[in-house]
Amino acid sequence: MELNILIVVATPLEAQRLPVLPHSRLIVSGIGAVNAALSTQQALLEQKADLVLSVGIAGAYPKSGLELGDVIVSSRLVYAGLGVQNDSRVEALGFPIAEGIFQTLPVWQHAQAFAKAAQLEYGVMTTLETVTTDLTRASGIERQFEARAEAMEGAGIAQAALRFAVPTLEIRAISNMVGDRQNWQIKTALGQLETKLEQHWNRLLEFLSQS
């Protein structure tokens, strides 16, 4: 079976640092969930895919246990900014974004097995349209969703892919700690992301062939 993986990154910088990966095609969506969703939809209309990967950098929540340069695989994707702000919680509205889905989108069925086999970090990743700088808000999001990292595109990509019945996975490298605007390590994170994707790409393909 000829596999086809669509890789979506937000910026040209992230695209430039990715290795050439077999059975994949790469698009640059622009930042944010809306850009990511529209670009994913267009790419899937042009050519079907067996898996959509949201790839890039992310911020780690304070109690996540993650360090700069760690690479994490998503267990769930959460629209953490979609809903009603109620003190430190973001409550879901009564209107689903897809059938049975309000804030949390599912990921590829082999996500956990792949993360374990590749010895990568694993956990909930949130999608927000703004970078979180307030530690009180960050702690609320982390606690409510049991989140480990945040980025700006994953849930939008997953929502678009869901309409085509294509599974989604987010793989990101930690470039900063949420709330810290001074000590970003983007080059280090992208270097680690490149290395881990090269090392474990064939393993990912093996799991995908079992789907």
Buried (B, 14 or more C-beta within 10 A) or exposed (E): EEBBBBBBBBBEBBBEBBEEBEBBEBBBBBBBBEBBBBBBBEBBEEEEBBBBBBBBBBBBBBEBEBEBBBBBBBBBBBBBBBBEEEEBBBEBEEEEBEEEBBBBBBBBEBBBEBBEBBEBBBBBBBBBBEEBEEBEBBBBBBEBBBBBBBBBBBBBBBBBBBEBEBBBBBBBBBBBBBBBEEEBBBEBBBBBBBBBBEEBBEEBBEBBEEE
